[in-house]
Amino acid sequence: MEVEDFLYLSTNYMTRYFSFIFLFLSQFSFSQQFEINGKIVNPDGAPLSSATVYIEKAVDSSLITYTVTDVDGSFQLSGETDAPEVELYVSYAGFKPYKRTLQITEQINLEPITMQSNNELDEVIVTATRAPITIKKDTLEFNAGSFDTRPDANLEELMEKLPGVEVDSEGNITVNGKPVSRILVNGEEFFGDDPLVATKNLPKDIIDKIQITNTKTENQEFTGEAGDNDNKTVNITIQEDKNTGFFARATAGGGTDERYELSTIGNYFKDDLRVSVLASSNNINSSGFSYDEVFGMMGRSVGRSVFGGGGGGITKAETAGLNFVNQWEELFGFHETEVSADYFFGRNDTERRSLVAREYILPDSRYFTNSEEESNVLNDSHRANAEFEVEIDTLTRLSVETSYNKNIGNSRSWRVAESLDEDRELINNIESSDIEQMESEDFSSEIDFTKRFGSRGAFLDLEFSNDLNEQVNDNFYYSESFFVEDGEEVVEIQDQYIDEDETRNSYSFQARQRSVLGEEFFLDLAYQFNYANSTNKRYVYQAEASEEEYDELNELLSSDFEALSRQHTPNIGLNYERDNWEIDSEVGVIFTELENRNYLQDGAFDNTYRNLYIEAEVEYEIERSKSFSVEYETDVEMPSIRQLQPVVDRTNPLNIVVGNPELEPTYRQSIDIDYRNFDFASRSGIFSWFNLSFTDRNIVPVTVVDENLVRTTSFTNVDGAMDANLGGFYSKRFEDGAREFRYRLGLRSSYIKNVGFTNEEKYTAKRYSVRPGVRLTYAIDELFDINLDYDPDYNSTTYNINPDRSEDFINHSIGLEVTTRWPENVIFGNDISYNYFGNVAPGFDNTALFWNMSLGYQFLGDDATLKVKVYDALDQNVDTRRTIGDDFIQDTSRLILTRYAMLSFTYKVS
């Protein structure tokens, strides 16, 4: 069957399929419209803002709708229901729950409802009335049972139902416009720091509450400090009767082109004890754990990464891991003790192939390069983490964290490349092969001691951390380079053994004391010391033309280099925290000492730098879920040892690199402004942001091109770089019983100013981009959901050294996700994306229609699923992209995973 025939038949089938569904559903509508208006006040008549108001059916206590009161205490409940009688509930922290029976009519206007005080002021009364949402001072809490999902839904599907929460096609979660960076289960991380492992594997039916807060470190939680406003943490509490037990999932599948997948994950809960294990093996470029219920390990958004993203290639991945968490009270006389540990093993076998065509644009000329590369990389990794935390008493905390990583790998690569002048005449070419063995070890630890003084927020915090890293490389490199000089061909051969050892040892110590100046004012005195020592020993041995042994040391290409840095940062901070205000400020000086030593070639460089250190943030919460914040900070970034060491690296004879030991640290200033406003009553919100950064002493390459088109690159510092971003989006959700409609309108724009060098001439490049976007969702519970999104992307770049050169293009991305759960126990999923890149060169594919589909059947009480899935059904997946640099334009085509079909079986146990 031709692609066009397949597309026609598939599209025709889907059109008839969904037309039937809409026609079938449109026959049923027996609900009555209603609107309930009222106001909530305290015993003194003052309005209560952020009280939860909701109604349930009187016959079965099922939730109909809910809202949260405005700043003036008013509320409005609207929708439709087939229930003639409902129960109205009001819940507010510190007050007794309110209940009232109402007869449903089209318009109901209530007298002000006065809440009665509860003596237990610190308790949140939600259990008896099952409030769907509770708003505390710093926590947003949802009752999982109040939000309808299909019976076997996971945490991700539950999160999609929560107001103010959005889940994109990649599984990333935002809450009121802020990204979720951590997922906790009963206050502890769920198998490492990947939120997707939790969201896609935790079943909804064991979840009691979902609590959302600003992300805090464990130390901030202990001291009561404010968390990170730019990131959110989700804590999942398990139902008490489900907190002792076991649940697991296993999948096995095989397909065409010898594709396969195997994965399993198991979790055991018993009060404060949790043990998790996982393992997987596949050759479809998947981690195996961020498991999608519909599409399995191939994911729902692979087509979104067409024309870029990732490193390309096809990977066979094998992984296994174990996680342990337990907590004890009054153990060995300590107030509370907690231990967590995990171990992961991973093996990746990756095959890559790529074609690259690049045009270099110099101030007065142009030239071209073409290259082809193949490689295979095999790497084994071991990662272990352990954390011990003890609260010696209610005011004293000690924590110790350690981490160990080891990688053992080898790679083989082959590459051919050529350079042509402006008239497309051949100037040079090269063929090279590379065999490398690598081994690295990294050990890090952190010790944190905190002592609180009283209950008003004063404390002393002492923190010590270290990171020890060592890497050993053995590299056999061979190349033959051909240059055309005066019409004659000159051959240069490199046959080398490169023995390279690199170490980096860093230590950090920080002391911080917080004093209470007043009920809402705090003074912070702090000192931080950072020390880093990096060494690089690189010995290059050449083989004689007639011998195979590498016994001739090339001192010009070899190095024994050391870079040492010390950083002292004393600072003072003043903080103000009130109900709706938070002001944090830290001011100090960064003293930096940088020392470089070249022991092989007798060179040294020492210098000292002083920079102003400022970190300040103001956040004003106008009302609940409506806030405005401004943040300003400075940062110093050290140059790498590769950028510093003044040794010639000729691993690529056509692109020679040498470091600059006189580089200075980069100094960056940034400003961030955020505004967010989410209305729980109307289920709508607007989120906007603006950030601006200025960079001085930015480290940039300086490249010189000779008459043979050989590039020699070093590094220097420049001032004047700038980066600005402005964006926002508006989202709205409509709910009508089992039906739901959502839309999101967004706009992102950026301006980047780069300062650099091309063929030793300084230039300025300015880039502008504007990316509007729209996403529409329509769903009916347990029947189907449809997601449609469109994202055009306009880009424009100008250069001062080439005023006639400008890059203007538009990319288009359209995505359609359709999942149906009808007939019963049948799940049919389709993920279709169309991508068009407006800046791909002739000869490279610039469009692709990408289609993943899956057909699954659930049986044995939804515990078993038999599934057929097709990846890249139209066989149009491509990975071609154009990269526009400041002095080049590059088109790349890479080996990627293409069409396959797979039959898989999944079984869940709980």
N, C-alpha and C positions, 0 to 999 in steps of 0.2 A: 504494500500500500504506500502510495506517495505521501509526502508530508502534507500537501494541500488537501488530499482526500481525507487523511486522518484528522486534520484540523477541522474540516467541514463537518464530518460525521460527529466528532466529539462536541463541537459547538452546538450543532443541531440537537444532539441528545440533551445537553445541559439546558438549553433553552426550553425544551418541552418539559424537562424534569422539574425545573423551578417554576414554570408557568402553572403546572398542575398543583404544585404546593401552594402557591399564592391563591389560586382559585379555590382550593380546598379550605384554606384557612379563612378566607373572606366570608364563608357561609356562617361563621359562628360569631355572634356578638349579642350578648344579652345584658351587658353591663350598664349601670346608671352613672351619669356624670355627677360629681359633687365638688363642693368647695367649702372648706371650714376655715373661718377666720377667728383669731383670738389673741390674747395677750397674757403673759405670765409675769407675776410680780411676787415679791417677798412679803412677809407680814407687815412691813412698813409701807408697802405700796410702791417700792422702787422696782423698776423693771429688772428682770433676770435675763441676761444675754447668754446665748449658747446653751439654753435648756433644750433637752431632747423631747420632741413631741411626736407621737406616732399613734396609728390606729391599727387594730387587728380585727379580724372577723370574730364575732361573738360565738359562732358555732364551733370553730376549730382552732382559734387563736393564731391563725396564719396572718403574717404581716401584710398590710395593704400598701401603706406608704408612711413616710416619716419626714421630719424636717427639724431644723434647729432655729431657735428664736433669734431675731435680729438684736441689734444693740438697744433698741427701745422695748424689747421683750415681746414684740409682736410675732405672729406666725401665720402661715397659710398652708393648709393641706388641700391638695386638689388631685383629681384623678377620676377613675371609674371603678365600680365594684358591683358584683351581683348580690352582695349581702345587704339585706334590708336593715340590719342592726350591727353596729360596730362598737368596740371598746376603745375609748380615748385614754392614752397614758401620757404622763409628763414625768420626766426624770431629771433631777439636778443634784449635783454633789452637795451633801450637807443638809438636804431636805427630804422629807418623806415622799415616796412616790404618790402620784395623783392618778386616780382612775375614775372614769365616767362612761356611762352607756349613752350612745347617741343613735337616734333613728335617722337613717340616711335620707337627705333631701338634696335638691340641687344647690341650695345656698343655706349655710348655717353660720350665724354670727353669735359668738359666745361672749358672755360677760368676762371681765378679767378674772383669771384663775390665780388664787393666792396659795402659794406653797407653804406648808407647815414645816417649821424647823425640826431638825433631827439632832438629838444630843450628841450622836457620834459624828462630829463634824468632819473628821478626816476620812470617813468611809464614803465610797461611791455606791449608791444604792441602785444596782442594775440587775442583780440576780433574780429578784422576785418577778420583775416585770420584763426582763429580757430586752432592755432597750437596745435597738439596733446600732446606735452610735452614742458614745459618751465622750464629752469634751472635758478634759482636765486641764490643769495649768500648762503642762508641757507634753501632754500625751493625748493622742487621738485614738480612741478604742472602738473597735467594731465587734459586734456579736456575730460570730460566723453563722449561727443557725438562722439569723434573720434574712440571709441573702440566698435566694434560690439558685441552685445549680443542678446539673444532671447528677445522678446518684454517685457515680464514680469519678467525680471531678477532682482535680488536684488543686494545690494552693494557688497556682497561677490563674486558673479559671475563676477561683473565688475572688482573687484580687481584682480581676477585671470588672467585677460587679460592684466594687466599693466606690462611693462618690469621691471625686478628687484624685482617684488612682487611675493611671493609664499604663497599659502593657503594650509595647510595640511588637512588631513581627519577629524581632530577635529575642524576645523575652525580657528585655530591659524594662524596669519598673520606675515610674516617677509618681511622686505624691505631691499634689499642689505645685507641680512644676519642678520639684527637686528630685534628683535621682536617688534611688535606694541603693546604698552601698553595702549594707549588711543584712543578713537574715539570721535571726536567733530563734532557737527553740527552747522554751522555758528559760530564757535568759542566756543561753549558751549557743555558740556558733554551731551550725549544722554542717559538719564535714568540710571544714576549711572555710575559705573566704569567697567561694563562688556562689552567689545567691541563686543561680539557676539550678544547682543541685537540689536546693530545698524547694523552690517554687514548682519544679516539674516532678518531684518525687514524693512530696508529702501529700497524703490523701486528705481531702476536706473533711471526711466524716470523723476524724480524730481531733479536729481543731475546735477549741472553745472560743478564744478571743484573738484578735489581731490588734496589736498595740504599735502605734507609729510615733516615733520621737526623733528629735535631732540626734544625729550620730554622736556618741560619746565614747571616749576611751573608758576602760574599766576604772582608771584612776579618777577621771572626771565624775563618773557615777558615784564613787566613794566620797569625793570631796563636795559634791553638789554643784560643781561648776557648770556653766552653760556649755552645750555641745556645739557641733559644727552645723551652722545653719544651712550650709550648702549641700548637705547630704542627710539622708534619712536612714533610720534603722527600723526594721520591722521585727517585732518579737511575737512569736507564735506561742500561745499557751495551749497545752494539750488538755483535753477533757480529763477530769480526775479518774473516771472509770476506764479511760483508754490509756492512762499514763503507765500502765503496766501491761506489757504485751510485745508483740513482734509483728512487723509487716515487711514484706519483701516483694521484689519483682524480678523476673528473669525473662530474657528475650533471646531467641535464636533464629537466625534467618540466613538463607542462601539465595543467590541470584545469578543472573547472566554475567558473562565476562569474569567469572570466578569471584564475584563480589560476595561478601559475607558479613555478618554482624553477630556478636555474642556479647551479652551484658547481663549483669545481675547486681542488685543492691539490696541489702538487708539492714534493718534497724531494730534494735531491742531497747525498750524503755522499761525502767522500773524506778519510779519516783525520781530521784536526782541522778540516777545512773543511766547512761546511754552508751550503747555500743553500736557502731555502724561498720559495715564491710561493703566493699564494692570491687568489681572486677569487670574488665571488658577486653574484647579483641575485635578489630574490624579493619577493613581496607577501604573505607568510604569516607575518610577524612573527618572522623567524628571522635569526640572525647568519650562518648558512650554513656554519659551520666546525665547530661542536660537533655533528658529524654522527652520528646514531644509525643503526646498521647495519640495524635492523629497520624503524623508522618513518621514517627520513629526517629532514629538517629540521623536521618538525612536532613532533618530540620525543615522549617516552613519558609525560610527566607534565603535559601542559598542563591536564588536568582537575583537577589538584591545586590550581591557582590560581583555580578558580572562587570567586566571592564575594570577590575581592580580589586583591592582588598586581599589581605592574606599574602602568603609567600608563594602561592601556586603549588603545583606538583600534586602527586598522589602519595598518601601516607598510609602505611600499615601501622596501626597503633595498638599496643597492648599495655594495659594498666591494671594495677591492683592496689587497694588501700584499706587501711584500718583506722578507725577513730574511736577514742575512749574518753568519756567525760563522767566525772562523779564529784559529788559534793557532800561534805559531812558537817554537822554542827556539833560543837563542844567536843572535838577530837583532840586528844592530848592536852586538854585544857584551853585550846584556842577557841575563839568565838565561832569561826567558820573557816573551813578548809576546802579548797577545790583543786582538782588535778585534771588536766586534759592532755592528751597526747595523740599523735597521728603519724602514720607512715604511708608513703606512696612509692610505688615502683612504676616506672614507665619505660617502654621501649618504642621508639619511633624509627621506622625505616621509610625514608622519603626519596622519591625519584622526581627530579625536576628537569625540564627542558625549556629553553627560552630563545626567542629571536628578538634582537634589539636593533633598531635603526635610529641613529641620533644625528641631528644637525647642530653643529656648534656655530654660534653667531658671535664673531669677534668685532671689535670697533670698526675695522676696515676691511674685513673679509669673512668668508664662511668656509667651512669644510665639513665632511661627512664621515661617519663611522658606521660599520655594520658588524654585528657579532652574533655568534651562535654558541650556546653553552649547554652542556649536559652534566648532571651530577647525581650522585647517590650518597645519602647521609644516613648512617646508622648510629643511634645514640641511646644509651641506657642511663636512666636517671634514678637516683634514690633521694627521697626527701623525708626528713623526720622533724617533727616539732613537738615540744613539750612545754607545758606551763604549769607552774605551781603557785598558787595564790592562797595566802592565809591572812585572815583578819585576827590579829593577836588578841585584840579586844575591839570594842565598838569604835574606838578612835584611832587604831593603829593598823596599818595594812602593809604587807610585804608581798611582792610578786617577783618571780623569777621565770624568764622565758628563754628558751634555747631553740636553735634551729640549725640543722645540718643538711647540706645538699652536696651530692656527688654526681658528676656526669662523666661517662666514659664513652667516647665516640670515635668514629673514623669516617672519612669521606674520600670519595674519588670524583674528580671533575676533569672535564675536557672542554677546551674553548678555542674557537678560531675568531679572529677579528681582522678588519681591514680599515684603513683610513684613505680617504679620497679628497683631493683638493676641490676648489670651487667649480672647476670644470669637470668634475667626476673622474679625474685621472688618478690612478692608483699611486699612492706615495709609500705606504708601508702595509704589511700584514703580519700577523703573528699566529702561531699555533702553540698551545701550551697544554700540559697535563699536570695534575696536582694530586698527590696522595698524602693525606694528613691524618695523624692520630692525635687525639686530644683527651686530656684528663684534667678535671677541675674539682676542687673542693672548696666549700664555703661553710664557715662556722660563725654563727652570730649568737649573742646573748644580751639580755637586758635585765637589770636588777633595779627595782623601783621600791623605795621606802617612803611611806606617807604617814604623817602624824597630824591628826586634827586636834584643834584646841577649842573645846566647847562646841556649841551647836550653831554658832552664828556665821561660820564659813571660814574661820582662820585655819591655816595649815602650814606645814613644812613638807616639801617634797624634794627627795634626793634621788637622782636617776643616773645610772651608769650603763653604758652600752658599748659593745665592741663588735667588729666584723673582721674576720680573718679569711682572706681569699687567696687561693693559689691555683695557677693554671700552667700546665705543661703541654707544649705542642711540639711534635716531630713532623716535619714537612719535607717531602721529596718533591721538588719542583723542577720541571723541564720545559723549556720554551725555545722555539726557533723564530726569530724575528727577521723580516726581510724589508730592507729599505732601498728605495730607488734614488740614487745620487748621480747626477750628471748622466742620466740614461743608463746607468749600470746598477746591477742588483748587489747589495751588500748584505751578508748574512751574519747575524749575531746569535750565538747559542748560549743559553743559561742552563747549566745542569748543577743543581744545588741541593744540599741538605741543610735545612734550617732548624736549628735547635733553639727553642724559645721558652723561657721560663718567666712567668710574670706573677708578682705578688702584690697584694694591697691589704694593709693592716690599718684599721681605723678605730679610734676610741673617742668616746664622747662622755662628758660629765656635765650635769646640770643641777643647780640648786635653786629652788624657788620658795620664797616665803610670802604668804598672803596674810595681811593684817586687816582687821575690821576698823575702818575709820568712823563709820556710822551705820545706821540700820541698813542703808542701801549702798554704801561706799566701801570699796576695798582697795588696798594698796599692795602691789606686787613688787618685790625686789628679787631680781634673778641674775644669775651668771651662768653662761654656758661656755664650755671649752671643747673644741673639736680638734683632733689630731689625726692626720693621715700620712702614711708612708707607703709609696708605691715604687716598686722596682721592676725593671724590664731588662732581662739578659737575653740578647738575641745574637746568636753566633751562626754565621753563614759560611758553610764549607762548600768549596767547588771541587768538582771531579775533573781530573786531567782528561784530555781528549782521548788518550789511549788506555785509560784505566777506569774501573768502575768504582773505586773507593773515593770517598769524600774526605780528603785529608789536607786540603789547602784552605786555610782560614782567610776569608776576604775581610780585612779589617775596615775597609771603607763602608761595607754594608752591615757590619756587626756593631753591637752596642752593649754597654753595661751602664744603665741609666737609672738614676734614683730621683724621685720627686717627693718633697716633704712639705706639708702645709700645717700650720697652726692657726687656729681661729679663736679669738677671745671676744665674747659678746656680753658685756654687762648691760643691763637695761632695767628700767623702772616702768611700772604700769599702774594706771589708775582705772578702776572699773566701777561702773554704776549699774545696778540691776534693780529694776522695779517691775511692777505688774506688766506694763506694756512698753517699757524702755529697757534697752540693753546697750551699754556703751563700754567698749573695751579699747584700751590704748596701751601700747608699749613703745618706749623710746629708748634708744641706746646707741652704741657705737660698735661696729664690727672691725676689730683689728686682725688683719690677715698677714701672716708671714709665709712666704713662698721661697723654697730653696730647691735648686736643681743641681745635680752632679752627674757628669759624664766621666766615668772612671776609665773607660777604654780609650777615649780621645782627649782626656785632660781638659775638661771644660766645666765651668761652674757659673751659677747665676743666683743671686739672693736679692729679695726686695720685700718691702713692707707696705701695706695698703690700709687706708682707713676709710670706712664708708658709714654713712648714717643708717641706722636700723630703725625702721618704723613699722608698726603693725597696729592698725586702728580700725575699729568697726563700730558702726552705729546702726541699731535695728529698732524700728518703732512699729509696734503692733497696733495698728489703728483700731482694729477689732479682731475677734477670732477669725483666723484664716484670711486676714487682710493685713499685709505688712509691707514695709519699705525698709531697705537696708543699703548702706554705703560702706565699702571696705577699701582701705589703702594699705599696701605693704611693699616692702623692699626685699631684695634677695641677692645673694652673691653666689656665683657658680664658678667652680674651679675648672681650669683647662685639664683635659685628660693627658695621661702620660704619652699617648700616641701623638697628640698635638704638640707636646713639649719637646720630645727627644729629637735632637738635631742629627738624625741618622738617616741616610738615604735608603728608602724602601723601593727596590726595583722588582718586587714580585710580579708586577705588570710592567714590562719594559716600555710600554707605550704611555704609561701614566705613572710617573715617578713621584713619590711623596717624601717630604722631609719636614720634620717638626721645627718649631721655633721656641727655644727655651726662655725667651723674653716675653712670652705672652702674659697678659695680666688677667685677673679674674673678671668675669662678666658681672655687670651691675644692672639689675632690672627693677623698675618701679611699675606697679600695676594698681588700677582702680577698678572696682566692681560695684555696679549699682543694680539692685533687683527690686521689682515690685510684683506682688502676687495678691490675688483677690479671688477666693473661691466662695461661692454662695451655696450652702447645703440645701437651702429651700428650693432654689431653681435648678440645682445640679449643674451649675455653670461656673466657669472661672476664666480669668485672664492672668497670664504669667508673662513677664517681660524682663529683659536683662540688657545691660550694657557693660562692656569691659574694655579697658584701654591699658596698654602697657608700652613703656619706653625702655629701650635697652641701650646702654652705653658699654663700651669696650666689648662689643659683641665679637666673638671669634668667628672669622670667615676665612675661606681658602683664597689664596692668591696663586693664580696659575699663569705660567708662561708657556707659549707654544712655539717650538722652533721650526726651522724650515722643513724638517722631516715629520712634522705634525706630532711630535712627541711632547706630551704635557708634563711639566714639572710643577708640582703643587707644594706650597708651604702655607703658613697661617699667620694672620695678624689680627689686631683689634681695630674695630671701627665704631664710631658713634652714630646715632641718628636712626636706628631701627625702631619701627613702630608697628603696633598690631591693635586693631579695634574691631569689636564685634557688637552688633545690635540685633536683637531679635525678640520675638514674643509669639504667643499663640493663645487662641481662645477656644475653649471646649464647652460643649453643651450636651446634656443627656436628657432624653425623654423616656419615661417608663409608663407603660400602660398594661398592668397585669403581667402576663408572660412576655409581652412584646417590649422591645427596647430599640431606641434609635440614638446614635451618638454621631456628632461631627466635631471635627477639629480643624481650625484654620490657623495656619502658622506662617511666619516670615522670618528668615534669617539673612543677615547681610554682614559682610566683613570688608575691612580695608587693611591691607598689609603693605608696609613700606620696607623694602630691603635695601641695604647698602652693601656693596661688595666690589669685587674686582674681576675683570675679564681681560686676559692678556696684559696684566699689570695696570690696566686703566680702570679707575674708580667709576662706578655707575650707581644709579638709583633706579629701582624698579618699583612700580606701584600696581597693586592688584586689587580689583574690586569684584565682589560676587554678591549676587542677590538670589535667594532661594525661597520662593513661596511654596506652600504645600497645603493640601487638603486631604483629610482622611474621613471616610464615612463608614459607619457600622450600623447594620440592621440585624437584629436577632430575635428569635422566638425560642424560649426555653425548651430544651430537649428536642427541638426540631431542626433548626439550622441557624447559622450566623454567616453574614456576608461582610467583608471588609474591602473597601476600595480606596486606594490612595494614589495621588498624583503629585510629583515633585519635579518641576522644572528648575534648572540651575543655570543662571546667566553669569558668565565670567568675562572680565576684561582686564588686560594687562598692558601697561605702557612702560617704555624704557627711555631714559634721557640720552643714552649714547647712541641709540638707534631710533630716532624720532619717527622714522617711516615704518618701524616694526611695531605692530600692535596685534594682540591676540584677543579676539572677540568670538565667543561661541556660546551655544546653549545646549545643555544636556537635558534629556527627558527620561523620567522613570515612572512607569505606571504599574501598579500592583493590584491584583485581585485575589482575595482568599475567600473560598466558599467551602463551608463544612456543613453537611446535612446528617441528621441522625434519624432519618426516616427511610424505610420502614424500621420498626423497633429492632434494636440490637445491630443495626447496620450503620456504619459510619463511612461516609464518602467525602473525601477531602480533595480540594483542588487549589493549588497555589500557582498563579500565573503572573508573570511579570514581563513587561516589555521595556527594553532599555535602548536608548539612542544616544550616542555620544557625538557631539557636533565637531569635535576637534581631532578625529582620527584620520591619519594620512591615507591616501589612496593605496589600495592593496591590502589594507587591514579591515576586517569586519567591524562595522560600527553599530550594528543593530543585532538584537537577539530577542526572540520570543521564547521565554523559558517557562516550562510547565512541569510541576511535580504533581502527582496524583496518588491517592491512596484509597483503597477500598477494604474496610475491615468488618469483621463479624464478631460480636461479643456473645459469649455463652458461658455456661456454668455460673450463672448469677453475676455476670459482668467480670468475673475473675479471669477469664480466658479470652484472648483475642487472636483471631487468625486474620492475617492481613496480607494483601498484595499491594505493593507500591512500585511506582515507576518514577525514576529520577530523570529529569530532562527528557520528557516524553517525546518532544519534537526533535531531539538531537541537534539543538541549536546553541547549546551552551558554549560560549567563547570567553576567552580572557585576553582581550586586547585593550590597550589604553594608551592615551597620550599624556605624557608628563611634560609640563612646561617649566623649565628652569630659567634662571635669570640670564644665562648665556647659552641655552641649548633648548631644543625641542626633541623629545624622544618618544618613539612608538615601540611598544612592547607586546609580544604575543607569547603566552606561556602554556605549558602543559597543564591541563586541569582534568577533573573528573567529568566524564560525559555519560551518556544515557546507559542506564541499566534497569532491570526489573528484579524485584526480590519478593520472595514469599517468607513471611516471618510468623512466629508464634510467641505470644507473650502470656505469662501466667503470673497472677498476683496472689499473695498469701497474706492474711492478716488475722 
